[in-house]
Amino acid sequence: MKSTTLWASCLLSSLGVHAHYIFATLSINHGPYSPDWQYIRKPVNPSWTPSGDYSYYPMFDVYSTDIRCGRNATTLGGGVQTATVQAGDHLSVGLSSAVSQVSHGGPGMFYMAKVPEGTKIEEWDADGDWVKIADLGHVEGTRAEWVTDKKSYKSMNVTIPATMPPGKYLLRIEHLFLRTGIKQTNFFVSCAHLEVKGSGGGKPGPTVKFPGAYDDFDLAIWAPLHTQGYWLDDYVTPGPSVWKG
């Protein structure tokens, strides 16, 4: 019993030291940010945590269905509102009020998957075809600086491709804290509910599945050299190429 308590205490202490984070708010075209979790599914706490909000604790398993939208969030769409946006709109996703900044350097990515016809977005388990619409990698011309290292990042930004077909989508928001060991890289993932308006015309691709898009041995995820700030000029974010519409 003592060892279990000590283990949990160490993990809780680690939370404070490492200052984990999660994206929980949404701004459209530079407008005000929404309240936490109004448009974004809230991952659940890890099973070992006490009462309180530990939804920002990272995931580590790229083969789990939790990699889609966060811990157990494939079943947590109920009560989440859907934000209406136009193709071409600028979106900013902000941090949960429980945390202060993106405190780890690493790549950020945005994916979108269209909700199947006849399925309610609140009930969809996110088992779809995901297209990457943006990534935030290293700062061009540097060997040891990430885009998200800049200005004590508190948000990540993306533009919906102008030719994105209209419909309801999940927007997958992801940031990685790269580590040197297998299954040690931290994944901070959440999903927003969107309804995209516009004339469409684009054919999003290539698409991937989650799980399936990533592998533990992908050097973009298991990155012993990149985590030490070496050779970032050669770093390519995991997953498919970006579709710009």
C-alpha positions as CSV (number, residue, x, y, z in Angstrom):
1,M,0.0,0.0,0.0
2,K,2.8,2.4,0.9
3,S,4.6,1.7,-2.4
4,T,1.4,2.4,-4.3
5,T,0.9,5.7,-2.5
6,L,4.5,6.6,-3.1
7,W,4.2,5.8,-6.8
8,A,1.1,7.9,-7.2
9,S,2.7,10.8,-5.2
10,C,5.7,10.7,-7.5
11,L,3.5,10.8,-10.6
12,L,1.5,13.7,-9.2
13,S,4.8,15.5,-8.4
14,S,5.9,14.8,-12.0
15,L,2.7,16.5,-13.2
16,G,3.7,19.7,-11.5
17,V,7.4,19.5,-12.7
18,H,6.6,18.8,-16.3
19,A,3.6,21.1,-16.5
20,H,1.5,19.0,-18.9
21,Y,-1.2,20.7,-21.0
22,I,-4.3,20.1,-23.2
23,F,-6.1,22.2,-25.8
24,A,-9.7,23.0,-24.6
25,T,-10.8,26.3,-26.1
26,L,-11.6,27.5,-29.6
27,S,-11.3,31.0,-31.3
28,I,-12.7,31.7,-34.8
29,N,-11.1,34.4,-37.0
30,H,-9.3,36.0,-34.0
31,G,-12.5,36.3,-31.9
32,P,-12.8,35.5,-28.2
33,Y,-12.0,32.0,-27.0
34,S,-14.8,29.7,-26.0
35,P,-15.1,28.4,-22.5
36,D,-13.2,25.2,-21.8
37,W,-14.7,22.1,-23.5
38,Q,-17.6,24.0,-25.2
39,Y,-16.6,22.7,-28.6
40,I,-13.9,20.2,-27.7
41,R,-14.2,16.7,-26.2
42,K,-12.7,16.5,-22.8
43,P,-10.4,13.4,-22.2
44,V,-10.9,11.7,-18.9
45,N,-8.4,11.6,-16.0
46,P,-6.0,8.7,-15.9
47,S,-7.3,6.0,-13.5
48,W,-4.7,6.6,-10.9
49,T,-5.3,10.3,-10.4
50,P,-7.3,11.7,-7.4
51,S,-10.2,14.0,-7.7
52,G,-9.6,17.2,-9.8
53,D,-8.9,17.9,-13.4
54,Y,-6.0,15.8,-14.8
55,S,-7.4,15.6,-18.3
56,Y,-4.2,17.2,-19.5
57,Y,-2.1,14.2,-18.6
58,P,-0.5,12.8,-21.8
59,M,-1.0,9.5,-23.6
60,F,1.8,7.2,-24.7
61,D,0.2,4.4,-26.7
62,V,0.0,5.0,-30.5
63,Y,-1.9,1.7,-31.0
64,S,-4.8,2.6,-28.7
65,T,-8.1,4.1,-30.0
66,D,-7.4,6.9,-27.4
67,I,-4.9,8.3,-29.9
68,R,-7.8,9.5,-32.0
69,C,-9.2,12.2,-29.6
70,G,-7.7,11.7,-26.2
71,R,-8.3,9.3,-23.3
72,N,-11.8,7.7,-23.7
73,A,-12.8,10.7,-25.8
74,T,-14.2,8.5,-28.6
75,T,-17.2,8.1,-26.3
76,L,-17.4,11.6,-24.8
77,G,-19.0,13.6,-27.6
78,G,-22.3,14.1,-25.7
79,G,-22.9,17.7,-24.6
80,V,-20.2,19.1,-26.8
81,Q,-21.4,21.8,-29.1
82,T,-20.5,22.1,-32.8
83,A,-18.9,25.3,-34.0
84,T,-19.9,26.6,-37.4
85,V,-17.0,27.7,-39.6
86,Q,-16.4,28.6,-43.2
87,A,-13.8,26.9,-45.3
88,G,-10.9,29.3,-45.2
89,D,-11.5,30.5,-41.7
90,H,-8.6,30.9,-39.2
91,L,-8.9,28.9,-36.0
92,S,-6.9,29.1,-32.8
93,V,-7.1,26.4,-30.2
94,G,-6.2,27.5,-26.7
95,L,-5.1,25.7,-23.6
96,S,-7.4,24.6,-20.8
97,S,-7.7,27.1,-17.9
98,A,-6.1,24.4,-15.7
99,V,-2.7,25.0,-17.4
100,S,-0.6,28.0,-18.4
101,Q,1.4,27.3,-21.5
102,V,2.7,24.7,-24.0
103,S,5.6,23.9,-21.8
104,H,7.4,21.3,-23.9
105,G,9.1,21.8,-27.3
106,G,7.9,19.5,-30.0
107,P,5.8,19.3,-33.2
108,G,2.1,20.2,-33.4
109,M,-0.4,18.9,-36.0
110,F,-4.0,19.3,-37.1
111,Y,-6.1,16.6,-38.7
112,M,-9.7,16.6,-39.9
113,A,-12.1,13.7,-40.4
114,K,-15.6,14.0,-41.9
115,V,-18.5,12.5,-39.9
116,P,-20.2,9.7,-41.9
117,E,-23.6,10.5,-43.3
118,G,-26.4,9.5,-41.0
119,T,-24.2,9.6,-37.9
120,K,-24.5,12.2,-35.1
121,I,-21.2,14.0,-34.4
122,E,-21.8,13.6,-30.7
123,E,-22.0,9.8,-31.0
124,W,-19.2,9.3,-33.5
125,D,-16.2,7.3,-32.3
126,A,-13.8,9.1,-34.7
127,D,-13.0,5.9,-36.6
128,G,-12.7,7.8,-39.9
129,D,-10.4,8.9,-42.6
130,W,-8.1,11.6,-41.3
131,V,-6.4,14.2,-43.4
132,K,-3.6,16.4,-42.1
133,I,-4.3,20.0,-42.7
134,A,-1.3,21.6,-40.9
135,D,1.8,20.9,-39.0
136,L,4.1,23.0,-36.8
137,G,7.6,21.6,-36.9
138,H,11.0,23.2,-36.4
139,V,11.8,26.8,-37.1
140,E,13.2,27.0,-40.5
141,G,16.9,27.8,-40.5
142,T,17.5,26.5,-37.0
143,R,18.7,23.2,-35.7
144,A,17.3,23.3,-32.2
145,E,14.1,25.4,-32.1
146,W,10.5,24.3,-32.5
147,V,7.8,26.7,-33.7
148,T,5.9,26.0,-30.5
149,D,9.0,27.1,-28.5
150,K,8.2,30.7,-29.6
151,K,6.6,33.3,-27.3
152,S,5.6,30.8,-24.5
153,Y,3.0,29.3,-26.7
154,K,-0.6,29.2,-25.3
155,S,-2.4,28.3,-28.5
156,M,-1.9,26.6,-31.9
157,N,-3.3,28.1,-35.1
158,V,-4.7,26.6,-38.3
159,T,-6.6,27.6,-41.4
160,I,-9.4,25.4,-42.7
161,P,-8.5,24.6,-46.3
162,A,-10.5,26.8,-48.7
163,T,-11.8,23.8,-50.7
164,M,-12.7,21.6,-47.7
165,P,-16.0,19.9,-48.6
166,P,-18.9,21.1,-46.5
167,G,-20.2,18.9,-43.6
168,K,-19.5,18.0,-40.0
169,Y,-16.0,17.2,-39.0
170,L,-13.8,16.4,-36.0
171,L,-10.7,18.6,-35.8
172,R,-7.9,16.6,-34.2
173,I,-5.5,18.8,-32.3
174,E,-2.2,17.2,-31.4
175,H,1.1,18.2,-29.8
176,L,4.1,15.9,-29.0
177,F,6.8,16.1,-26.4
178,L,9.4,13.9,-28.0
179,R,11.3,11.5,-25.7
180,T,14.3,9.2,-26.2
181,G,12.7,5.9,-25.3
182,I,10.0,3.7,-27.0
183,K,6.6,4.6,-25.6
184,Q,7.9,7.6,-23.7
185,T,6.9,10.3,-26.1
186,N,4.0,12.3,-24.7
187,F,0.9,12.8,-26.9
188,F,-1.4,15.7,-26.0
189,V,-4.6,15.1,-28.2
190,S,-8.1,16.5,-28.2
191,C,-10.9,16.9,-30.8
192,A,-13.2,19.8,-31.7
193,H,-16.6,19.5,-33.3
194,L,-17.0,21.6,-36.4
195,E,-19.5,22.2,-39.1
196,V,-17.8,23.5,-42.3
197,K,-19.7,25.7,-44.7
198,G,-18.6,26.6,-48.2
199,S,-18.7,25.5,-51.8
200,G,-16.1,22.7,-51.3
201,G,-14.6,21.2,-54.4
202,G,-11.5,19.8,-52.8
203,K,-10.5,16.1,-52.5
204,P,-8.8,15.8,-49.1
205,G,-5.9,13.4,-49.1
206,P,-3.9,11.4,-48.4
207,T,-5.9,10.1,-45.4
208,V,-4.9,7.8,-42.5
209,K,-6.5,5.9,-39.7
210,F,-6.0,6.3,-35.9
211,P,-4.6,4.0,-34.7
212,G,-2.5,3.1,-37.7
213,A,-1.0,6.3,-38.8
214,Y,1.9,6.1,-36.3
215,D,4.3,3.5,-35.1
216,D,6.5,3.3,-32.0
217,F,9.6,3.0,-34.2
218,D,8.8,6.0,-36.4
219,L,11.8,8.3,-35.9
220,A,9.5,11.3,-35.9
221,I,8.1,9.9,-32.6
222,W,11.0,7.9,-31.1
223,A,13.6,10.6,-31.7
224,P,16.6,10.3,-29.5
225,L,18.6,12.9,-31.5
226,H,15.8,15.3,-32.2
227,T,14.9,15.5,-28.5
228,Q,18.4,16.7,-27.8
229,G,18.1,19.6,-30.3
230,Y,20.2,18.0,-33.0
231,W,19.4,17.9,-36.7
232,L,16.0,19.5,-36.5
233,D,16.5,20.8,-40.0
234,D,16.0,17.1,-41.1
235,Y,12.9,16.5,-38.9
236,V,9.6,15.6,-40.6
237,T,6.5,15.4,-38.5
238,P,4.8,12.0,-38.2
239,G,1.9,11.0,-40.4
240,P,1.0,11.9,-44.0
241,S,1.8,15.0,-45.9
242,V,-0.3,18.1,-45.4
243,W,-3.3,18.7,-47.6
244,K,-3.7,22.4,-48.3
245,G,-6.9,22.3,-50.3
